[in-house]
Each structure stands twice: as structure tokens, then as C-alpha cells.
Amino acid sequence: MGFWKSIFSTPSTTSASGTLPFEEYAVIGVDTRTGTEAKIYFSTDRNIDLYELEELCDAVGWSRRPLRKVKKAIEHSFIVASMWEVRGARRRLVGFSRATSDHAFNATVWDVVVHPEFQGKGLGKGLMKYLIDKLRRQDISNITLFADPQVVEFYQGLGFMSDPEGIKGMFWYPN
Ligand SMILES: CC(C)(COP(=O)(O)OP(=O)(O)OC[C@H]1O[C@@H](n2cnc3c(N)ncnc32)[C@H](O)[C@@H]1OP(=O)(O)O)[C@@H](O)C(=O)NCCC(=O)NCCS
């Protein structure tokens, strides 16, 4: 593919300069076709354009959800971690994830998504590591999630275990 010239440095705490509203970046890439530098920034700012998020979720084929409920879910999440491609003054939402929590012991990760154009470059892993780091800084020790069957290995690569010590996730759905 060769789009990203350089992939993954260790997550940095360097602040974005100028007017960029992002707090950290972890990856710098160069579009080898144009020579333009593009940076990937991570952010915990939950002020996300819901239509842009919907577009991202559409791109991976997720069913649409009512935006008022998505807004509420974001407002009530413990940590919202987003990932942005920044080129000059332009920014684009290319990844998203969030975690709910009891703010003491447990957190559960939801809605992990990376835009298809940006998949397979280590960015999903970077986004998850960023989110986990934020949770660990809040002294959360028990992080759980519900993995679609086709992404179990992705999460295993980050240290998540299926059914540890035989524990089973259980669900209740309305009839
Ligand atoms: C799952 C998803 C977030 C992964 O993001 P990504 O940026 O493509 O993943 P990365 O490039 O960071 O991959 C990290 C590692 O996981 C592996 N991996 C990624 N997706 C995988 C998959 N579906 N199955 C198995 N392994 C996978 C990669 O090979 C890589 O392995 P390595 O560290 O040994 O090289 C992304 O594919 C996506 O958004 N999918 C659609 C939405 C979705 O299914 N979300 C999860 C809902 S539970």
C-alpha cells in the first residue's frame, strides 16, 4: 500500500501546536503520492460532530442509530477516544472508541471503529492503547469489551482474553 511512510512511534504527550484542538499524537505519516505530511492525532475531546461519526460508522457498514441516543451515549461515557487525520488546517475523524465505567474498578469498551482507508496500519491498535492508557491513568483495573467474532484476534493482540477462568459474558434482551 505504501500510503503511510512511517508508522507508529510510541504515543507521545506532545501538545498539538497552533489552533489544533488535539492533545496528543502518536503517528506521523507522509502521503508518498503528494509528499504532504499527514498526522494522526488522538483526542479525548467528546465534542464530536455526530454526522461525521455517523459517516465513519457507515463506512464500516454498521447499522445507523438515532443520533440523539448516540449523543447521550457519548455524553455519559467515561472516556471518549477519537482519532483524527490532520493535513494543514483540515481534519477528518478516522477512528473512534469509548468506554463506560463505574469510575472506580471497571470499564467497558464500546464502538471501536477505524475508517477502512486507515485500517491495517496499526492505528486501531494505537487507538485502543490510547484508550487503555487513559483508563489506567484513572486507576481502572478491569477493562472488558464485547468482540464481534471476526475481531477477537485483534483484541487478543492487545491482551484481552476470552472467558478468563471460565467466566462467561451473559446478555439479556427484551422479547
Ligand atoms: C477492528 C478494527 C478496529 C481494527 O483496526 P485496524 O486499524 O485495522 O487494526 P490494526 O491495523 O491496528 O491491527 C492491529 C493488529 O490486529 C490485527 N487485526 C486487525 N484486525 C483484525 C481482525 N479483524 N482479525 C484478526 N486480526 C486483526 C492486525 O493484523 C494487527 O496485528 P499485528 O499487531 O500482529 O500486526 C477495524 O478493522 C475496524 O474498524 N473494523 C470495523 C469495525 C469493527 O468491527 N469494530 C470492532 C467491533 S467489536
The ligand as an SDF file (V2000), in Angstrom:
LIG
                    3D

 48 50  0  0  0  0  0  0  0  0999 V2000
  -11.2470   -3.9360   14.1720 C   0  0  0  0  0  0  0  0  0  0  0  0
  -10.5670   -2.6360   13.7460 C   0  0  0  0  0  0  0  0  0  0  0  0
  -10.8650   -1.5280   14.7570 C   0  0  0  0  0  0  0  0  0  0  0  0
   -9.0460   -2.8880   13.6810 C   0  0  0  0  0  0  0  0  0  0  0  0
   -8.4160   -1.6820   13.3410 O   0  0  0  0  0  0  0  0  0  0  0  0
   -7.0960   -1.6770   12.4200 P   0  0  0  0  0  0  0  0  0  0  0  0
   -6.5760   -0.3100   12.4230 O   0  0  0  0  0  0  0  0  0  0  0  0
   -7.3970   -2.2910   11.1000 O   0  0  0  0  0  0  0  0  0  0  0  0
   -6.1610   -2.6740   13.2250 O   0  0  0  0  0  0  0  0  0  0  0  0
   -4.5720   -2.5850   13.3290 P   0  0  0  0  0  0  0  0  0  0  0  0
   -4.0100   -2.3060   11.9850 O   0  0  0  0  0  0  0  0  0  0  0  0
   -4.1920   -1.6890   14.4260 O   0  0  0  0  0  0  0  0  0  0  0  0
   -4.2190   -4.0910   13.7180 O   0  0  0  0  0  0  0  0  0  0  0  0
   -3.5220   -4.4090   14.9060 C   0  0  0  0  0  0  0  0  0  0  0  0
   -3.2710   -5.9080   14.9110 C   0  0  0  0  0  0  0  0  0  0  0  0
   -4.5470   -6.6080   14.9200 O   0  0  0  0  0  0  0  0  0  0  0  0
   -4.6360   -7.4370   13.7850 C   0  0  0  0  0  0  0  0  0  0  0  0
   -6.0120   -7.3490   13.3040 N   0  0  0  0  0  0  0  0  0  0  0  0
   -6.6540   -6.2550   12.9030 C   0  0  0  0  0  0  0  0  0  0  0  0
   -7.9190   -6.5690   12.5390 N   0  0  0  0  0  0  0  0  0  0  0  0
   -8.0310   -7.8900   12.7190 C   0  0  0  0  0  0  0  0  0  0  0  0
   -9.0820   -8.8250   12.5170 C   0  0  0  0  0  0  0  0  0  0  0  0
  -10.2680   -8.4450   12.0550 N   0  0  0  0  0  0  0  0  0  0  0  0
   -8.8570  -10.1210   12.8160 N   0  0  0  0  0  0  0  0  0  0  0  0
   -7.6650  -10.5230   13.2920 C   0  0  0  0  0  0  0  0  0  0  0  0
   -6.6190   -9.6840   13.4980 N   0  0  0  0  0  0  0  0  0  0  0  0
   -6.8150   -8.3950   13.2010 C   0  0  0  0  0  0  0  0  0  0  0  0
   -3.6480   -6.9060   12.7810 C   0  0  0  0  0  0  0  0  0  0  0  0
   -3.2210   -7.9030   11.9020 O   0  0  0  0  0  0  0  0  0  0  0  0
   -2.5390   -6.4050   13.6710 C   0  0  0  0  0  0  0  0  0  0  0  0
   -1.7520   -7.4860   14.0780 O   0  0  0  0  0  0  0  0  0  0  0  0
   -0.1770   -7.2940   14.4360 P   0  0  0  0  0  0  0  0  0  0  0  0
   -0.1330   -6.3470   15.6270 O   0  0  0  0  0  0  0  0  0  0  0  0
    0.2810   -8.6640   14.7600 O   0  0  0  0  0  0  0  0  0  0  0  0
    0.4430   -6.7060   13.2210 O   0  0  0  0  0  0  0  0  0  0  0  0
  -11.0050   -2.1890   12.3280 C   0  0  0  0  0  0  0  0  0  0  0  0
  -10.7570   -3.2540   11.4300 O   0  0  0  0  0  0  0  0  0  0  0  0
  -12.4610   -1.8080   12.2250 C   0  0  0  0  0  0  0  0  0  0  0  0
  -12.8290   -0.6630   12.4760 O   0  0  0  0  0  0  0  0  0  0  0  0
  -13.3230   -2.7650   11.8480 N   0  0  0  0  0  0  0  0  0  0  0  0
  -14.7330   -2.4670   11.6260 C   0  0  0  0  0  0  0  0  0  0  0  0
  -15.4610   -2.1620   12.9070 C   0  0  0  0  0  0  0  0  0  0  0  0
  -15.3550   -3.2940   13.9020 C   0  0  0  0  0  0  0  0  0  0  0  0
  -15.5140   -4.4620   13.5720 O   0  0  0  0  0  0  0  0  0  0  0  0
  -15.0770   -2.9080   15.1730 N   0  0  0  0  0  0  0  0  0  0  0  0
  -14.9610   -3.8410   16.2620 C   0  0  0  0  0  0  0  0  0  0  0  0
  -16.3140   -4.0870   16.8660 C   0  0  0  0  0  0  0  0  0  0  0  0
  -16.1970   -5.2060   18.2470 S   0  0  0  0  0  0  0  0  0  0  0  0
  1  2  1  0
  2  3  1  0
  2  4  1  0
  2 36  1  0
  4  5  1  0
  5  6  1  0
  6  7  2  0
  6  8  1  0
  6  9  1  0
  9 10  1  0
 10 11  2  0
 10 12  1  0
 10 13  1  0
 13 14  1  0
 14 15  1  0
 15 16  1  0
 15 30  1  0
 16 17  1  0
 17 18  1  0
 17 28  1  0
 18 19  1  0
 18 27  1  0
 19 20  2  0
 20 21  1  0
 21 22  1  0
 21 27  2  0
 22 23  1  0
 22 24  2  0
 24 25  1  0
 25 26  2  0
 26 27  1  0
 28 29  1  0
 28 30  1  0
 30 31  1  0
 31 32  1  0
 32 33  2  0
 32 34  1  0
 32 35  1  0
 36 37  1  0
 36 38  1  0
 38 39  2  0
 38 40  1  0
 40 41  1  0
 41 42  1  0
 42 43  1  0
 43 44  2  0
 43 45  1  0
 45 46  1  0
 46 47  1  0
 47 48  1  0
M  END
$$$$
